[in-house]
Amino acid sequence: MQRLQNNKTYDYLVVGAGLFGSVIARRALDAGYSVKVIDRRNHIGGNLYCEDIDGVAVHSYGPHIFHTSDKQVWEWVNSVVEFVPFINSPLANFNGKIYNLPFNMNTFCQLWGVTTPEQAKAKIESQREGITDPKNLEEQAISLVGRDIFETLIKGYTEKQWGRECKELSADIIRRLPLRFTYDNNYFNDTYQGIPQGGYNTFIERLLEGADVELECDFFAHRETLENSARKIVYTGEIDRYFDYCFGRLEYRTLRFESERLESENYQGVAVMNFTDRTTPFTRIVEHRHFDKSCKAKHTIITREYPQEWNDKCEPYYPIANARNNTIAEQYRKLASAQQNVIFGGRLAQYRYYDMHHIVKLALQIEL
Ligand code: FAD
């Protein structure tokens, strides 16, 4: 283990108290290093953060369910805090009619009244419209799942997400649409699935135990001082910003969340309800208390999720993996890999979409 050099205050400065930064911080602390963690937000946890609203844990940046088939990752997160099993079984609401997700035998039965996998497969096959060379997202989706599933469960939702008609969107956006020919509403295929006991905030607090944490501190407002304060930096912010946008700005998809408190214990009977018609302006309603079976509150909090055009004042949620952004991101990644003493990690610093289990895996693999 290398010890502090010269006049450095810390071994590690972690920029970003999200999942990637927090896992690295834990590993560094456990190895005996000194660690400072900063975040520009006023809370730890990054996008996993939950706000407690009178006993209901509200997933402030969208609902988060941890899922993985990687035993090592599952055991590691459970060594921090036990994860309580939670099976995500969202529903789709199309003009008031309810369908199960992901597309499975329950969905096919609700759509067409079919009851066997053979009948469902025949129905889908008959609706693929013989498309072999899809020119846009609409044709791609129809070639994969047929017209009815496209019209009922994909079209409106996707058009709201992207703010454009499916005919105008690239076929590349959807590469595959899994169809399940069993009566199984479990959204994820993974072996392990759950939510930390006591919530994500407890999980992140345990990861950061022993670190010096400073909130509402933007790395770029104090760059020189912060860079000089530590032997190594772990950077989890936007990669283009780190390099002063020298190759241009990367683009993101963003979301707007509108929460409402209702004096009822159960508003929609499920944690996540997608609205797949075009006219409902939001894409889904999340009812947070359903993520936590121990919730005793007498009220409920629902959040409507609205897709929104991104600009640099908005939260960057999802990278947009088109040719332009991929080329620019690759140029930044090359610069990043040549930086001495800086580890670039997480969704923003890699400009890649990662689920939480990917983040944990990557952070466990980093050589300290
Ligand atoms: P972040 O959580 O974004 O952390 C980065 C942190 O760095 C932030 O707190 C930010 O404030 C801080 N930061 C950035 N720049 C600076 C700076 N200049 N100075 C100081 N601080 C800075 N994954 C799942 O596995 N299951 C799910 O159900 C799931 N649902 C999701 C739902 C939504 C709506 C979204 C958007 C994502 C979802 N994810 C889910 C993905 C999950 O959120 C990510 O895998 C995870 O949050 C990535 O962690 P991170 O540390 O890379 O990034």
Residues whose N, C-alpha, C, O or C-beta is under 5 A from the ligand:
A	BS01	FAD	V15 G16 A17 G18 L19 F20 G21 I38 D39 R40 R41 G45 G46 N47 L48 Y61 G62 P63 H64 I65 F66 H67 C217 D218 F219 F220 T236 G237 E238 Y317 G345 G346 R347 L348 Y354 D355 M356 H357 I359
